[in-house]
Amino acid sequence: MREETRHAPGATCADAPAPEGCRESSASLFQAIRETILHALSQHERLLVVLWYVERMSSREIAEVLDLTDQQVRRTHARIVERLREAITPAAA
């Protein structure tokens, strides 16, 4: 069973501090991911990210909250991860 890690209501990705002890490159990567989440994802997609990674909910729990099927949640999550990966990966020179 997942550890209960709940955050303040209304907390968003923008409120998340950079991880402690990060090297500069890790901190800049974290910032790039946060900026991508804020600007490249829809509100619905951001909510899914918060529920998955911040609230640590399962895909089934998220499906109930968002009134989707478990499969829709997992597919949407996979698309979000791919978009984030593309956004933070430097283009081949």
N, CA, C and O atoms as CSV, one atom per row, in Angstrom:
chain,resi,resn,atom,element,x,y,z
A,1,MET,N,N,0.844,-1.181,0.000
A,1,MET,CA,C,0.000,0.000,0.000
A,1,MET,C,C,0.889,1.245,0.000
A,1,MET,O,O,1.937,1.264,0.645
A,2,ARG,N,N,0.472,2.266,-0.715
A,2,ARG,CA,C,1.263,3.488,-0.810
A,2,ARG,C,C,1.208,4.276,0.479
A,2,ARG,O,O,0.202,4.292,1.188
A,3,GLU,N,N,2.321,4.930,0.760
A,3,GLU,CA,C,2.403,5.797,1.922
A,3,GLU,C,C,1.494,6.994,1.698
A,3,GLU,O,O,1.459,7.555,0.603
A,4,GLU,N,N,0.766,7.382,2.721
A,4,GLU,CA,C,-0.114,8.531,2.621
A,4,GLU,C,C,0.715,9.810,2.650
A,4,GLU,O,O,1.299,10.154,3.678
A,5,THR,N,N,0.763,10.501,1.538
A,5,THR,CA,C,1.499,11.754,1.439
A,5,THR,C,C,0.551,12.795,0.874
A,5,THR,O,O,0.517,13.008,-0.338
A,6,ARG,N,N,-0.199,13.428,1.712
A,6,ARG,CA,C,-1.160,14.427,1.271
A,6,ARG,C,C,-0.586,15.813,1.513
A,6,ARG,O,O,0.158,16.036,2.468
A,7,HIS,N,N,-0.938,16.724,0.649
A,7,HIS,CA,C,-0.441,18.090,0.741
A,7,HIS,C,C,-1.618,19.033,0.921
A,7,HIS,O,O,-2.778,18.638,0.801
A,8,ALA,N,N,-1.305,20.253,1.202
A,8,ALA,CA,C,-2.333,21.249,1.439
A,8,ALA,C,C,-3.263,21.362,0.243
A,8,ALA,O,O,-2.809,21.317,-0.900
A,9,PRO,N,N,-4.571,21.509,0.497
A,9,PRO,CA,C,-5.503,21.696,-0.613
A,9,PRO,C,C,-5.086,22.901,-1.442
A,9,PRO,O,O,-4.701,23.937,-0.900
A,10,GLY,N,N,-5.163,22.760,-2.736
A,10,GLY,CA,C,-4.795,23.848,-3.626
A,10,GLY,C,C,-3.325,23.912,-3.946
A,10,GLY,O,O,-2.905,24.774,-4.719
A,11,ALA,N,N,-2.526,23.027,-3.378
A,11,ALA,CA,C,-1.092,23.006,-3.684
A,11,ALA,C,C,-0.905,22.605,-5.135
A,11,ALA,O,O,-1.584,21.707,-5.632
A,12,THR,N,N,0.003,23.264,-5.799
A,12,THR,CA,C,0.251,22.980,-7.209
A,12,THR,C,C,1.719,22.673,-7.424
A,12,THR,O,O,2.540,22.789,-6.513
A,13,CYS,N,N,2.031,22.280,-8.648
A,13,CYS,CA,C,3.425,22.009,-9.002
A,13,CYS,C,C,4.285,23.254,-8.809
A,13,CYS,O,O,5.457,23.149,-8.448
A,14,ALA,N,N,3.715,24.417,-9.046
A,14,ALA,CA,C,4.475,25.662,-8.915
A,14,ALA,C,C,4.890,25.909,-7.468
A,14,ALA,O,O,5.877,26.598,-7.210
A,15,ASP,N,N,4.125,25.339,-6.516
A,15,ASP,CA,C,4.433,25.521,-5.108
A,15,ASP,C,C,5.538,24.594,-4.628
A,15,ASP,O,O,6.100,24.804,-3.553
A,16,ALA,N,N,5.855,23.576,-5.411
A,16,ALA,CA,C,6.833,22.571,-4.989
A,16,ALA,C,C,8.235,23.162,-5.004
A,16,ALA,O,O,8.661,23.727,-6.011
A,17,PRO,N,N,8.954,23.035,-3.892
A,17,PRO,CA,C,10.336,23.533,-3.871
A,17,PRO,C,C,11.254,22.581,-4.621
A,17,PRO,O,O,10.950,21.397,-4.764
A,18,ALA,N,N,12.369,23.098,-5.093
A,18,ALA,CA,C,13.367,22.224,-5.712
A,18,ALA,C,C,13.888,21.285,-4.636
A,18,ALA,O,O,14.022,21.685,-3.480
A,19,PRO,N,N,14.182,20.047,-4.997
A,19,PRO,CA,C,14.677,19.090,-4.011
A,19,PRO,C,C,15.947,19.595,-3.333
A,19,PRO,O,O,16.801,20.209,-3.973
A,20,GLU,N,N,16.063,19.329,-2.024
A,20,GLU,CA,C,17.225,19.750,-1.246
A,20,GLU,C,C,18.467,19.003,-1.711
A,20,GLU,O,O,18.389,17.838,-2.100
A,21,GLY,N,N,19.600,19.670,-1.670
A,21,GLY,CA,C,20.857,19.018,-1.988
A,21,GLY,C,C,21.082,18.756,-3.462
A,21,GLY,O,O,21.990,18.006,-3.822
A,22,CYS,N,N,20.281,19.353,-4.318
A,22,CYS,CA,C,20.448,19.151,-5.760
A,22,CYS,C,C,21.689,19.870,-6.246
A,22,CYS,O,O,22.025,20.956,-5.772
A,23,ARG,N,N,22.351,19.261,-7.179
A,23,ARG,CA,C,23.407,19.990,-7.864
A,23,ARG,C,C,22.725,20.958,-8.812
A,23,ARG,O,O,21.534,20.829,-9.094
A,24,GLU,N,N,23.475,21.915,-9.294
A,24,GLU,CA,C,22.898,22.942,-10.153
A,24,GLU,C,C,22.209,22.345,-11.365
A,24,GLU,O,O,21.124,22.793,-11.735
A,25,SER,N,N,22.816,21.336,-11.998
A,25,SER,CA,C,22.204,20.747,-13.190
A,25,SER,C,C,20.894,20.058,-12.849
A,25,SER,O,O,19.942,20.112,-13.628
A,26,SER,N,N,20.837,19.415,-11.702
A,26,SER,CA,C,19.595,18.768,-11.278
A,26,SER,C,C,18.531,19.812,-10.981
A,26,SER,O,O,17.361,19.630,-11.318
A,27,ALA,N,N,18.935,20.894,-10.356
A,27,ALA,CA,C,17.997,21.963,-10.044
A,27,ALA,C,C,17.456,22.588,-11.324
A,27,ALA,O,O,16.267,22.897,-11.405
A,28,SER,N,N,18.313,22.778,-12.326
A,28,SER,CA,C,17.836,23.364,-13.581
A,28,SER,C,C,16.926,22.389,-14.319
A,28,SER,O,O,15.982,22.816,-14.983
A,29,LEU,N,N,17.190,21.092,-14.216
A,29,LEU,CA,C,16.308,20.093,-14.819
A,29,LEU,C,C,14.952,20.115,-14.129
A,29,LEU,O,O,13.912,20.083,-14.787
A,30,PHE,N,N,14.967,20.171,-12.801
A,30,PHE,CA,C,13.724,20.250,-12.042
A,30,PHE,C,C,12.931,21.487,-12.460
A,30,PHE,O,O,11.714,21.417,-12.631
A,31,GLN,N,N,13.615,22.615,-12.625
A,31,GLN,CA,C,12.954,23.852,-13.043
A,31,GLN,C,C,12.360,23.703,-14.437
A,31,GLN,O,O,11.248,24.171,-14.684
A,32,ALA,N,N,13.078,23.061,-15.349
A,32,ALA,CA,C,12.569,22.849,-16.708
A,32,ALA,C,C,11.314,21.988,-16.691
A,32,ALA,O,O,10.357,22.260,-17.415
A,33,ILE,N,N,11.323,20.962,-15.871
A,33,ILE,CA,C,10.144,20.099,-15.764
A,33,ILE,C,C,8.971,20.883,-15.197
A,33,ILE,O,O,7.853,20.788,-15.705
A,34,ARG,N,N,9.220,21.652,-14.150
A,34,ARG,CA,C,8.151,22.438,-13.537
A,34,ARG,C,C,7.569,23.442,-14.534
A,34,ARG,O,O,6.350,23.586,-14.629
A,35,GLU,N,N,8.433,24.134,-15.275
A,35,GLU,CA,C,7.959,25.095,-16.276
A,35,GLU,C,C,7.150,24.402,-17.370
A,35,GLU,O,O,6.129,24.927,-17.814
A,36,THR,N,N,7.594,23.241,-17.798
A,36,THR,CA,C,6.868,22.496,-18.824
A,36,THR,C,C,5.500,22.091,-18.309
A,36,THR,O,O,4.504,22.208,-19.023
A,37,ILE,N,N,5.446,21.619,-17.081
A,37,ILE,CA,C,4.163,21.228,-16.496
A,37,ILE,C,C,3.222,22.423,-16.456
A,37,ILE,O,O,2.042,22.298,-16.785
A,38,LEU,N,N,3.734,23.566,-16.060
A,38,LEU,CA,C,2.887,24.752,-15.927
A,38,LEU,C,C,2.409,25.297,-17.261
A,38,LEU,O,O,1.280,25.777,-17.363
A,39,HIS,N,N,3.253,25.230,-18.287
A,39,HIS,CA,C,2.926,25.909,-19.536
A,39,HIS,C,C,2.516,24.996,-20.682
A,39,HIS,O,O,1.809,25.437,-21.588
A,40,ALA,N,N,2.934,23.754,-20.668
A,40,ALA,CA,C,2.661,22.876,-21.804
A,40,ALA,C,C,1.503,21.919,-21.556
A,40,ALA,O,O,1.005,21.295,-22.493
A,41,LEU,N,N,1.074,21.799,-20.316
A,41,LEU,CA,C,0.000,20.864,-20.013
A,41,LEU,C,C,-1.293,21.612,-19.726
A,41,LEU,O,O,-1.283,22.727,-19.203
A,42,SER,N,N,-2.397,20.982,-20.076
A,42,SER,CA,C,-3.704,21.561,-19.772
A,42,SER,C,C,-3.967,21.449,-18.271
A,42,SER,O,O,-3.251,20.743,-17.560
A,43,GLN,N,N,-4.977,22.135,-17.804
A,43,GLN,CA,C,-5.332,22.071,-16.389
A,43,GLN,C,C,-5.663,20.626,-15.993
A,43,GLN,O,O,-5.266,20.172,-14.920
A,44,HIS,N,N,-6.372,19.921,-16.838
A,44,HIS,CA,C,-6.731,18.522,-16.584
A,44,HIS,C,C,-5.474,17.654,-16.473
A,44,HIS,O,O,-5.382,16.801,-15.590
A,45,GLU,N,N,-4.512,17.873,-17.368
A,45,GLU,CA,C,-3.262,17.107,-17.339
A,45,GLU,C,C,-2.436,17.443,-16.094
A,45,GLU,O,O,-1.837,16.557,-15.485
A,46,ARG,N,N,-2.407,18.721,-15.720
A,46,ARG,CA,C,-1.682,19.117,-14.505
A,46,ARG,C,C,-2.298,18.460,-13.276
A,46,ARG,O,O,-1.583,18.018,-12.377
A,47,LEU,N,N,-3.632,18.398,-13.241
A,47,LEU,CA,C,-4.306,17.750,-12.123
A,47,LEU,C,C,-3.914,16.279,-12.049
A,47,LEU,O,O,-3.659,15.759,-10.963
A,48,LEU,N,N,-3.866,15.613,-13.186
A,48,LEU,CA,C,-3.459,14.212,-13.208
A,48,LEU,C,C,-2.035,14.063,-12.662
A,48,LEU,O,O,-1.763,13.150,-11.883
A,49,VAL,N,N,-1.134,14.952,-13.066
A,49,VAL,CA,C,0.255,14.907,-12.581
A,49,VAL,C,C,0.302,15.100,-11.065
A,49,VAL,O,O,1.020,14.381,-10.370
A,50,VAL,N,N,-0.454,16.056,-10.555
A,50,VAL,CA,C,-0.472,16.309,-9.115
A,50,VAL,C,C,-1.024,15.101,-8.365
A,50,VAL,O,O,-0.464,14.685,-7.351
A,51,LEU,N,N,-2.117,14.544,-8.861
A,51,LEU,CA,C,-2.697,13.378,-8.186
A,51,LEU,C,C,-1.741,12.192,-8.215
A,51,LEU,O,O,-1.635,11.458,-7.233
A,52,TRP,N,N,-1.044,11.998,-9.332
A,52,TRP,CA,C,-0.148,10.846,-9.491
A,52,TRP,C,C,1.127,10.993,-8.657
A,52,TRP,O,O,1.497,10.094,-7.903
A,53,TYR,N,N,1.794,12.148,-8.806
A,53,TYR,CA,C,3.116,12.315,-8.208
A,53,TYR,C,C,3.119,13.003,-6.845
A,53,TYR,O,O,3.950,12.678,-5.998
A,54,VAL,N,N,2.218,13.934,-6.621
A,54,VAL,CA,C,2.199,14.653,-5.350
A,54,VAL,C,C,1.326,13.913,-4.338
A,54,VAL,O,O,1.750,13.638,-3.215
A,55,GLU,N,N,0.103,13.600,-4.755
A,55,GLU,CA,C,-0.813,12.893,-3.860
A,55,GLU,C,C,-0.556,11.391,-3.829
A,55,GLU,O,O,-1.068,10.688,-2.957
A,56,ARG,N,N,0.243,10.895,-4.787
A,56,ARG,CA,C,0.634,9.488,-4.867
A,56,ARG,C,C,-0.568,8.546,-4.958
A,56,ARG,O,O,-0.590,7.475,-4.351
A,57,MET,N,N,-1.573,8.979,-5.739
A,57,MET,CA,C,-2.759,8.156,-5.938
A,57,MET,C,C,-2.495,7.134,-7.037
A,57,MET,O,O,-1.674,7.361,-7.926
A,58,SER,N,N,-3.191,6.021,-6.967
A,58,SER,CA,C,-3.083,5.005,-8.012
A,58,SER,C,C,-3.892,5.454,-9.227
A,58,SER,O,O,-4.712,6.368,-9.136
A,59,SER,N,N,-3.656,4.808,-10.352
A,59,SER,CA,C,-4.415,5.154,-11.558
A,59,SER,C,C,-5.904,4.890,-11.347
A,59,SER,O,O,-6.739,5.610,-11.893
A,60,ARG,N,N,-6.242,3.886,-10.576
A,60,ARG,CA,C,-7.662,3.603,-10.289
A,60,ARG,C,C,-8.287,4.717,-9.457
A,60,ARG,O,O,-9.415,5.138,-9.713
A,61,GLU,N,N,-7.542,5.189,-8.457
A,61,GLU,CA,C,-8.052,6.283,-7.630
A,61,GLU,C,C,-8.223,7.550,-8.461
A,61,GLU,O,O,-9.220,8.259,-8.327
A,62,ILE,N,N,-7.254,7.828,-9.311
A,62,ILE,CA,C,-7.330,9.009,-10.176
A,62,ILE,C,C,-8.509,8.882,-11.125
A,62,ILE,O,O,-9.211,9.860,-11.379
A,63,ALA,N,N,-8.731,7.693,-11.648
A,63,ALA,CA,C,-9.859,7.459,-12.553
A,63,ALA,C,C,-11.178,7.807,-11.869
A,63,ALA,O,O,-12.059,8.404,-12.487
A,64,GLU,N,N,-11.314,7.441,-10.610
A,64,GLU,CA,C,-12.536,7.766,-9.867
A,64,GLU,C,C,-12.693,9.272,-9.705
A,64,GLU,O,O,-13.782,9.812,-9.902
A,65,VAL,N,N,-11.609,9.947,-9.347
A,65,VAL,CA,C,-11.655,11.393,-9.126
A,65,VAL,C,C,-11.987,12.139,-10.415
A,65,VAL,O,O,-12.791,13.071,-10.407
A,66,LEU,N,N,-11.366,11.726,-11.525
A,66,LEU,CA,C,-11.523,12.439,-12.796
A,66,LEU,C,C,-12.648,11.890,-13.666
A,66,LEU,O,O,-12.870,12.369,-14.778
A,67,ASP,N,N,-13.356,10.885,-13.158
A,67,ASP,CA,C,-14.451,10.253,-13.895
A,67,ASP,C,C,-13.977,9.728,-15.251
A,67,ASP,O,O,-14.581,9.994,-16.290
A,68,LEU,N,N,-12.880,8.977,-15.205
A,68,LEU,CA,C,-12.299,8.338,-16.382
A,68,LEU,C,C,-12.136,6.855,-16.089
A,68,LEU,O,O,-12.333,6.411,-14.958
A,69,THR,N,N,-11.777,6.094,-17.111
A,69,THR,CA,C,-11.428,4.699,-16.872
A,69,THR,C,C,-9.966,4.634,-16.455
A,69,THR,O,O,-9.189,5.552,-16.717
A,70,ASP,N,N,-9.608,3.545,-15.809
A,70,ASP,CA,C,-8.217,3.322,-15.419
A,70,ASP,C,C,-7.314,3.368,-16.652
A,70,ASP,O,O,-6.224,3.939,-16.607
A,71,GLN,N,N,-7.765,2.774,-17.736
A,71,GLN,CA,C,-6.974,2.750,-18.973
A,71,GLN,C,C,-6.771,4.162,-19.528
A,71,GLN,O,O,-5.682,4.482,-20.004
A,72,GLN,N,N,-7.796,5.004,-19.475
A,72,GLN,CA,C,-7.653,6.386,-19.951
A,72,GLN,C,C,-6.619,7.143,-19.117
A,72,GLN,O,O,-5.823,7.914,-19.652
A,73,VAL,N,N,-6.637,6.918,-17.818
A,73,VAL,CA,C,-5.666,7.577,-16.938
A,73,VAL,C,C,-4.255,7.135,-17.301
A,73,VAL,O,O,-3.361,7.970,-17.437
A,74,ARG,N,N,-4.047,5.829,-17.461
A,74,ARG,CA,C,-2.709,5.323,-17.770
A,74,ARG,C,C,-2.227,5.809,-19.135
A,74,ARG,O,O,-1.052,6.142,-19.290
A,75,ARG,N,N,-3.113,5.853,-20.118
A,75,ARG,CA,C,-2.723,6.355,-21.448
A,75,ARG,C,C,-2.385,7.841,-21.392
A,75,ARG,O,O,-1.388,8.278,-21.966
A,76,THR,N,N,-3.214,8.608,-20.703
A,76,THR,CA,C,-2.955,10.043,-20.581
A,76,THR,C,C,-1.640,10.276,-19.849
A,76,THR,O,O,-0.852,11.132,-20.251
A,77,HIS,N,N,-1.398,9.532,-18.791
A,77,HIS,CA,C,-0.143,9.650,-18.051
A,77,HIS,C,C,1.042,9.355,-18.963
A,77,HIS,O,O,2.034,10.084,-18.942
A,78,ALA,N,N,0.951,8.305,-19.756
A,78,ALA,CA,C,2.049,7.950,-20.669
A,78,ALA,C,C,2.303,9.072,-21.676
A,78,ALA,O,O,3.456,9.384,-21.973
A,79,ARG,N,N,1.240,9.679,-22.201
A,79,ARG,CA,C,1.402,10.797,-23.145
A,79,ARG,C,C,2.046,12.000,-22.460
A,79,ARG,O,O,2.904,12.664,-23.041
A,80,ILE,N,N,1.635,12.278,-21.235
A,80,ILE,CA,C,2.213,13.396,-20.486
A,80,ILE,C,C,3.705,13.168,-20.267
A,80,ILE,O,O,4.511,14.071,-20.488
A,81,VAL,N,N,4.071,11.976,-19.836
A,81,VAL,CA,C,5.484,11.663,-19.594
A,81,VAL,C,C,6.286,11.823,-20.877
A,81,VAL,O,O,7.393,12.361,-20.848
A,82,GLU,N,N,5.750,11.369,-21.993
A,82,GLU,CA,C,6.457,11.500,-23.274
A,82,GLU,C,C,6.616,12.976,-23.654
A,82,GLU,O,O,7.682,13.385,-24.115
A,83,ARG,N,N,5.566,13.772,-23.462
A,83,ARG,CA,C,5.660,15.205,-23.771
A,83,ARG,C,C,6.692,15.886,-22.884
A,83,ARG,O,O,7.461,16.723,-23.357
A,84,LEU,N,N,6.717,15.539,-21.613
A,84,LEU,CA,C,7.709,16.122,-20.710
A,84,LEU,C,C,9.116,15.703,-21.114
A,84,LEU,O,O,10.039,16.517,-21.102
A,85,ARG,N,N,9.275,14.444,-21.469
A,85,ARG,CA,C,10.588,13.944,-21.900
A,85,ARG,C,C,11.062,14.722,-23.130
A,85,ARG,O,O,12.215,15.148,-23.191
A,86,GLU,N,N,10.182,14.902,-24.096
A,86,GLU,CA,C,10.544,15.641,-25.312
A,86,GLU,C,C,10.878,17.095,-24.992
A,86,GLU,O,O,11.794,17.671,-25.580
A,87,ALA,N,N,10.139,17.680,-24.067
A,87,ALA,CA,C,10.339,19.094,-23.744
A,87,ALA,C,C,11.665,19.355,-23.036
A,87,ALA,O,O,12.251,20.426,-23.196
A,88,ILE,N,N,12.140,18.394,-22.258
A,88,ILE,CA,C,13.367,18.634,-21.492
A,88,ILE,C,C,14.601,18.015,-22.118
A,88,ILE,O,O,15.713,18.247,-21.645
A,89,THR,N,N,14.428,17.230,-23.176
A,89,THR,CA,C,15.569,16.613,-23.847
A,89,THR,C,C,16.114,17.589,-24.878
A,89,THR,O,O,15.371,18.042,-25.749
A,90,PRO,N,N,17.393,17.919,-24.796
A,90,PRO,CA,C,17.970,18.842,-25.784
A,90,PRO,C,C,17.849,18.260,-27.195
A,90,PRO,O,O,18.034,17.062,-27.407
A,91,ALA,N,N,17.540,19.120,-28.136
A,91,ALA,CA,C,17.444,18.691,-29.535
A,91,ALA,C,C,18.821,18.252,-30.025
A,91,ALA,O,O,19.842,18.819,-29.635
A,92,ALA,N,N,18.835,17.243,-30.877
A,92,ALA,CA,C,20.107,16.758,-31.435
A,92,ALA,C,C,20.730,17.860,-32.280
A,92,ALA,O,O,20.064,18.473,-33.114
A,93,ALA,N,N,21.986,18.097,-32.056
A,93,ALA,CA,C,22.674,19.186,-32.773
A,93,ALA,C,C,23.153,18.746,-34.122
A,93,ALA,O,O,23.750,19.536,-34.853
